[in-house]
Amino acid sequence: MCSSWSRGLLVAGIMASFAVHWMVIVPLWVITAQVLTRTTHRSWWPSTLACGLSSSRREDPVHE
């Protein structure tokens, strides 16, 4: 399930990038973290809270 925190971070970064162009880094970081988590099967902040990850793929960084 998507957390409101990760969705809010993604939306805030997209909205802020219209005002300040270098703020496009915020949503790109969220998307990059999701891709890294899926390819390396390791937790990358903030992808553990991000949308689109199944609970079976999530790893608890405390218990690695």
Protein Blocks (a to p, Z undefined) as FASTA:
>chain_A
ZZfklmmmmmmmmmmmmmmmmlmmmmmmmmmmmmmmmmnopacdfklmmghiafklpccf
klZZ
